[in-house]
Amino acid sequence: MTTHPHPAPAREGGTRMLAAVMHTAFFLLLTASVARYLLRHPGSPDTPWIIALGTALALLYVLGPALGAAPTLRRLVWLGLVTATWAVLVDLAPSFAWCAVPLFFTALRTLPPRAAIVLVATLTAFVVAAQLRLADEFDPNLLVAPPAVAALATAVFVHMERQAEAQRTLIDDLLRTRRELAATERREGTLAERQRLSMEIHDTLAQHLSSQQMLLQAADRVWDADPATARTHVRTANGIAARGLAEARRLVHDLAPSELAGGADLPEALRTLDAGPGVAVRFHLEGTPVPLPDRVQSALLRVAQGALANIREHAGARTAALTLTYLGDQVVLDVADDGHGFPAADTTRHAPDAGRPGPDPARPDPATGRGHGLPAMRARLGQLGGTLTLESTPGEGTVLSAAIPLEHRP
């Protein structure tokens, strides 16, 4: 899943920029107010006080960023000292009232909304009083303009803070949703991998072990009466055990079918399959072979192995035919047997002997752990957009057909 940088640094960068602008404005206004007083009142006895208080206000203001923005006790004491120093300066020289605008920002950032509004209103009252003192005559604008500017600045700041809080909440929700989505994708990937491994084990190791068990049981039954046949069964079981060992190593290595290793293609791999003793397997190839994706070859080979395992265990067949057909836009594998068959209305069942219903391979049997064959085939083909069909008639055998489309496949 694509990751994105956390937006917090961008928000902090915007806040720092606004703070830098306000700090710069404060010192410019403070310097301009001191310069105006010195130009307008040369030789005034209050000049030393103005210079001292202006310097103290500048030093106090510089200490502010080091105290942080949280309303701690030290931050509140600092804000009180800054406000008191500014108020004394405004009383001595009304032109310092312009420094109130950056102080609005400082108060709104430091105090809770209600307390900040009270302080802003107090500062605005000082500004109005100072402007009226400077005016030669009464001017209604001096009475209305400062409160209007203060109200506008406060409203804009509060609105921006609320938007920022809403944005932070939305971003937190998005990040939480992204984490949950990533966790869900990991769970789904784990489940898919577990299903794939289950199908691989069923189609390889389980079938090999089942064949070995049947051969060894057959060898045990004829061990005394027909030692040669018994030894043949044992040798065949030994060969199946070797293939099973190769499959186990392949599962550990890269989960690719051992029959397709070393450059072997699907038709060649299908020709080597067998259904165990007593069942003759024939292979037919129709159409013009084309290169198939590894996943398609692996899926069809596993379907063929699973179908032959079902024939061996359930169908009571003597022959089985594998037909691989290339149709241009799809490849089809048909597996037919001449076994018992089963009613067409119950195409999910194989009968182990005539007239007796067998296990339902569409659902695993919890008592035996068997019955994963057809669901595994359907799931494997479904991952490739393929389909599985099953046709059967009692006494006439069964035909299993697996089709996988080839259009737009990598």
C-alpha positions in Angstrom: 0.0 0.0 0.0 1.4 3.4 -0.9 2.4 5.5 2.1 2.1 9.3 2.4 4.0 11.6 4.8 2.1 12.7 7.8 0.6 16.2 7.3 1.5 17.4 10.7 4.8 19.0 9.5 2.9 21.0 6.9 0.5 22.3 9.6 3.4 23.2 11.9 5.2 24.9 9.1 2.1 27.1 8.4 1.8 28.0 12.1 5.5 28.9 12.3 5.2 31.2 9.3 2.2 33.0 10.7 4.0 33.4 14.1 7.1 34.8 12.3 4.9 37.3 10.4 3.2 38.4 13.7 6.5 38.7 15.5 8.0 40.7 12.8 5.0 43.0 12.7 5.2 43.5 16.5 8.8 44.6 16.4 8.2 46.9 13.5 5.3 48.5 15.2 7.2 48.8 18.5 10.2 50.4 16.7 8.0 52.8 14.8 6.1 53.8 17.9 9.4 54.5 19.8 10.7 56.5 16.8 7.5 58.5 16.5 7.6 59.4 20.2 11.2 60.5 20.0 10.5 62.6 16.9 7.3 64.1 18.2 8.4 64.7 21.8 12.1 65.7 21.8 13.5 66.4 25.3 10.3 65.0 27.0 10.9 63.9 30.6 9.1 60.7 29.9 11.6 59.7 27.1 13.8 57.6 29.5 10.7 55.7 30.6 9.5 55.2 27.1 12.9 53.8 26.0 13.2 51.6 29.1 9.6 50.2 28.8 10.0 49.7 25.1 13.2 47.8 25.6 11.6 45.7 28.4 8.5 45.0 26.2 10.8 43.8 23.4 12.8 41.6 25.7 9.7 40.1 27.3 8.2 39.5 23.9 11.4 37.7 22.8 11.1 35.3 25.7 7.6 34.2 24.6 8.4 31.6 22.0 10.8 29.8 24.5 7.8 29.2 26.8 5.7 27.4 24.2 2.1 28.0 23.2 0.4 25.9 25.9 -1.3 27.9 28.7 1.1 27.0 31.4 1.6 29.1 34.5 4.8 30.6 33.2 3.2 31.4 29.9 0.3 33.1 31.6 2.6 35.2 33.9 4.6 36.2 30.8 1.4 37.2 28.9 0.3 39.3 32.0 3.7 41.1 32.1 3.7 41.8 28.4 0.1 43.1 28.5 0.9 45.3 31.6 4.0 46.7 30.1 2.2 47.5 26.9 -0.7 49.2 28.8 1.8 51.5 30.7 3.4 52.4 27.4 0.0 53.2 25.8 -0.9 55.4 28.8 2.4 57.3 28.4 2.3 57.3 24.6 -1.0 56.4 22.8 0.9 55.6 19.6 2.0 52.3 21.1 -1.7 51.2 20.8 -0.9 49.8 17.3 1.2 47.0 18.9 -2.1 45.5 20.2 -2.7 43.7 16.9 0.1 41.2 17.3 -0.8 40.9 21.0 -4.3 39.8 19.9 -2.7 36.9 18.1 -0.6 36.1 21.1 -3.6 36.1 23.5 -5.7 34.0 21.1 -3.0 31.4 20.8 -2.3 31.3 24.6 -5.6 31.5 26.3 -8.9 29.5 26.1 -11.4 31.1 23.7 -13.5 32.9 26.3 -10.5 34.2 28.3 -8.8 35.3 25.1 -11.9 37.2 23.9 -12.0 39.1 27.3 -8.4 40.0 27.0 -8.8 41.1 23.4 -11.8 43.3 24.4 -9.6 44.9 27.2 -6.8 45.6 24.8 -9.3 47.1 22.3 -10.6 49.4 25.0 -7.1 50.6 25.6 -6.6 51.2 21.9 -9.9 53.2 21.6 -9.0 55.3 24.6 -5.5 56.0 23.2 -6.8 56.9 19.8 -9.4 59.3 21.3 -6.6 61.0 23.3 -4.6 61.5 20.2 -7.5 63.0 18.2 -8.0 66.8 18.3 -11.7 66.3 18.1 -14.2 63.5 18.5 -14.1 61.1 15.6 -16.8 58.3 15.5 -14.4 56.1 13.4 -11.9 56.0 16.3 -14.7 54.6 18.5 -15.9 52.0 16.0 -12.9 51.0 13.9 -10.7 49.4 16.6 -13.5 47.1 17.9 -14.5 46.2 14.4 -10.9 45.3 13.5 -10.5 43.4 16.7 -13.7 41.5 16.2 -12.8 40.7 12.6 -9.3 39.5 13.6 -10.7 37.4 16.4 -13.5 35.9 14.2 -11.0 35.0 11.5 -8.5 33.4 14.0 -11.2 31.4 15.7 -12.6 30.2 12.4 -9.1 29.2 11.2 -8.5 27.3 14.5 -11.8 25.5 14.1 -11.0 24.6 10.5 -7.5 23.4 11.6 -9.1 21.3 14.4 -11.6 19.8 11.9 -8.8 19.1 9.5 -6.7 17.4 12.2 -9.7 15.3 13.1 -10.3 14.4 9.5 -6.6 13.5 8.9 -6.6 11.4 12.1 -9.7 9.6 10.8 -8.1 9.1 7.4 -4.9 7.8 8.9 -6.8 5.4 11.2 -8.9 4.2 8.2 -5.7 3.7 6.2 -4.2 1.6 9.0 -7.4 -0.4 9.3 -7.4 -0.9 5.5 -3.8 -2.0 5.5 -4.5 -4.5 8.3 -7.5 -5.8 6.4 -5.4 -6.3 3.3 -2.8 -8.1 5.3 -5.5 -10.4 6.8 -7.0 -11.0 3.3 -3.6 -11.7 1.9 -2.9 -14.2 4.7 -6.2 -16.0 4.2 -5.6 -16.2 0.4 -2.1 -17.6 1.0 -3.4 -20.1 3.5 -6.1 -21.2 1.0 -3.4 -21.5 -1.8 -1.2 -23.6 0.4 -4.1 -25.8 1.4 -4.9 -26.4 -2.2 -1.2 -27.1 -3.0 -0.9 -29.6 -0.1 -4.2 -31.3 -1.0 -3.2 -31.6 -4.7 0.2 -33.0 -4.0 1.3 -34.4 -0.7 -2.2 -35.6 0.4 -2.8 -37.4 -2.9 0.7 -39.0 -2.9 0.2 -40.3 0.7 -3.2 -41.6 -0.3 -1.8 -43.5 -3.2 1.0 -44.9 -1.1 -1.5 -46.1 1.5 -3.6 -47.9 -1.1 -0.5 -49.5 -2.7 0.9 -50.6 0.6 -2.5 -52.0 1.7 -2.7 -53.9 -1.6 0.8 -55.3 -1.1 0.0 -56.4 2.4 -3.1 -58.3 1.2 -1.0 -60.3 -1.4 2.3 -60.4 0.4 2.1 -64.2 1.1 0.0 -65.3 -1.9 1.8 -63.3 -4.6 5.1 -61.8 -3.5 6.0 -60.6 -6.9 2.9 -58.4 -7.1 3.4 -57.2 -3.6 7.0 -56.1 -4.4 5.6 -54.3 -7.5 3.2 -52.4 -5.3 5.9 -51.5 -2.9 8.2 -50.3 -5.7 5.4 -48.2 -7.1 4.7 -46.8 -3.6 8.4 -46.0 -3.3 8.3 -44.1 -6.6 5.2 -42.1 -5.4 7.1 -41.4 -2.2 10.0 -40.0 -4.2 7.6 -37.7 -6.1 6.0 -36.7 -2.8 9.4 -35.8 -1.4 10.1 -33.8 -4.5 6.8 -32.0 -4.0 7.5 -31.3 -0.3 10.9 -29.8 -1.3 9.3 -27.8 -4.0 6.6 -26.5 -1.5 9.4 -25.3 0.7 11.4 -23.9 -2.2 9.1 -22.0 -4.5 5.7 -23.7 -4.6 6.0 -24.5 -8.4 4.8 -27.9 -9.6 7.7 -30.3 -9.8 6.3 -31.8 -13.0 6.7 -28.3 -14.7 10.2 -27.8 -13.4 13.2 -27.9 -15.7 11.3 -26.3 -18.7 8.7 -29.0 -19.0 5.4 -27.8 -20.5 1.8 -28.7 -19.6 1.2 -31.4 -22.2 4.4 -33.2 -21.2 3.5 -33.0 -17.6 0.0 -34.3 -18.2 1.4 -37.3 -20.1 3.3 -38.4 -17.0 0.3 -38.6 -14.7 -1.3 -41.8 -13.6 -4.2 -42.8 -11.5 -2.7 -45.7 -9.6 -2.9 -49.5 -10.2 -5.8 -50.7 -12.2 -6.6 -47.5 -14.0 -5.1 -46.8 -17.5 -4.6 -43.1 -18.2 -4.6 -41.8 -21.8 -3.7 -38.3 -22.8 -4.9 -36.4 -25.9 -3.8 -33.0 -27.3 -6.1 -31.0 -29.5 -5.5 -27.6 -31.2 -2.3 -25.7 -31.6 -0.4 -25.4 -28.3 0.5 -21.9 -27.3 2.7 -20.7 -24.4 0.6 -20.6 -21.2 1.3 -18.5 -18.1 2.8 -20.4 -15.3 -0.3 -20.0 -13.1 -2.5 -21.4 -15.8 -0.3 -24.4 -16.3 0.0 -25.0 -12.6 -3.8 -24.7 -12.1 -4.7 -27.2 -14.9 -2.0 -29.7 -13.7 -3.4 -29.5 -10.2 -7.0 -30.0 -11.5 -5.8 -33.1 -13.5 -4.1 -34.5 -10.4 -7.1 -33.9 -8.2 -9.5 -35.4 -10.8 -7.4 -38.6 -11.1 -7.3 -38.9 -7.3 -11.1 -38.8 -7.2 -11.3 -41.4 -10.0 -8.9 -43.7 -8.2 -10.7 -43.4 -4.9 -14.3 -43.1 -5.8 -15.2 -43.9 -9.5 -14.2 -47.6 -9.7 -13.0 -46.8 -13.3 -10.7 -48.8 -15.5 -9.7 -46.0 -17.8 -9.3 -42.3 -17.6 -8.8 -39.9 -20.5 -7.1 -36.5 -20.2 -7.8 -34.1 -23.1 -6.1 -30.7 -23.4 -7.7 -28.4 -26.0 -6.3 -25.1 -27.2 -9.2 -23.0 -28.5 -7.5 -19.7 -29.1 -9.2 -17.6 -26.5 -9.2 -20.3 -23.8 -7.6 -23.6 -22.9 -9.8 -26.5 -21.7 -8.9 -29.6 -19.8 -11.4 -32.5 -19.9 -10.9 -35.5 -17.6 -13.3 -38.4 -18.4 -13.6 -41.8 -16.8 -15.7 -45.0 -17.4 -16.5 -45.4 -13.7 -19.8 -45.7 -11.8 -20.9 -42.2 -12.4 -23.7 -40.6 -10.4 -27.1 -38.9 -11.0 -26.9 -35.6 -13.0 -29.0 -33.9 -10.4 -26.3 -34.5 -7.8 -23.2 -33.5 -9.7 -21.3 -32.8 -6.5 -21.1 -36.5 -5.6 -19.0 -39.5 -6.6 -20.2 -43.0 -5.8 -17.6 -45.5 -4.6 -19.7 -48.3 -5.8 -22.9 -48.7 -7.9 -26.1 -47.8 -6.2 -24.4 -46.4 -3.1 -24.0 -42.6 -2.7 -20.5 -41.5 -1.9 -19.1 -38.6 0.0 -19.9 -35.0 -1.0 -16.7 -33.6 -2.4 -18.2 -30.1 -2.4 -17.9 -30.0 1.3 -15.1 -31.3 3.5 -16.0 -34.3 5.7 -15.0 -33.3 9.3 -14.8 -37.0 10.3 -12.2 -38.0 7.7 -10.7 -34.6 6.7 -11.5 -35.4 3.0 -13.6 -33.7 0.5 -11.5 -30.7 -0.4 -11.1 -31.7 -4.1 -13.8 -30.0 -6.1 -13.9 -26.8 -3.9 -10.1 -26.5 -4.2 -10.4 -26.9 -8.0 -13.1 -24.3 -8.3 -11.2 -21.9 -6.1 -8.0 -22.4 -8.0 -9.7 -21.9 -11.4 -11.8 -18.9 -10.1 -8.6 -17.1 -9.2 -7.8 -17.2 -12.9 -11.3 -16.4 -14.2 -11.9 -20.0 -15.1 -14.8 -22.4 -14.6 -15.3 -26.0 -13.6 -18.2 -28.2 -14.9 -19.0 -31.7 -14.0 -21.2 -34.1 -16.0 -22.1 -37.6 -15.0 -24.6 -40.4 -15.7 -25.0 -43.5 -13.5 -23.1 -46.4 -15.0 -21.6 -44.3 -17.8 -18.8 -42.5 -16.1 -18.0 -38.8 -15.4 -16.5 -35.9 -17.3 -14.9 -33.0 -15.5 -14.1 -30.0 -17.6 -11.9 -27.0 -16.6 -11.7 -23.9 -18.8 -9.5 -20.9 -18.4 -9.7 -17.8 -20.6 -6.5 -16.7 -22.2 -7.4 -13.2 -23.3 -5.6 -10.3 -21.6 -3.6 -12.7 -19.4 0.0 -11.7 -18.5 
